């Protein structure tokens, strides 16, 4: 296993855990008998956060592959 693959393991695991939580929370909110507006609010926000998490993961993987692991060293 090369060095880049080792650095990608932790972000992928964290995002997988976050996605399972967000999707599970959304499904639970949709199954609870509450007004439709609250279902949409409580169900949609975690799904949007899941999408943002995937986007950040893709950006992080690109950083790791390009060799820019430490962004703070630039400043």
N, C-alpha and C positions, 0 to 999 in steps of 0.2 A: 504494500500500500504506500503510495507516494505521499509526500508532505501536504500537497494540496487536498488530497482526499481526506486526510486526517483532520484538516481544519474545517472541512465542510460537514463533518458528522454532527457536531453539537448544534449548529444552526438548524439543520434539517430535523433533528430530534425535537428541539424546542418548538419549531413551527408545527410539527405533527401533533404535539401535545396541545398547543394552542388551538389548532384547527378542530381537534376532537372536542375540546371544551366549547368552542364557539358554536359548532354545528349542533352539539348536544343541547346546549342552552337554547338555541333557536328552535329546535324541534320540541323541546319541553314547553317553551312559551306558546308555540302554536297549538299544543294539545291541551293547555289549561283553558278552562272556560272563562275567558275575560273578554271585554269588548274588542271589536275588530281593530280599532285604532291602536289600542295597546298591544295587541298581537303583532301588528305590523311594526310598531316602534320597537318593541322588545325582541322581535324576531329578525328584523332587518339590520339593526345596528351591529349585532355580533357577526352577521354574514359580511357586512362591509369591513369590519375589523379583520375577518379572516382573509378577505381579498387583499387588504393592505399588508397583512403578514406575508402572504405569498409574494407580493411585489417586492417587499424588503428582502425576502429570502433570495429571490432571483438576483437582485442587485448585489447582495453579499457574495453570492456564488461567483458573479462576474468579477468582483473585486479580488476574490481569492485567486481565481484563475489568471487574472492579469498581473498579480504580484503586488497589489496595493493593499496588503493586509492592515498596515498601520497608518491610518489617515492622519493621526495626530502628529506624526513625526514631520509632516509637511509644514507645520505651523510653529 
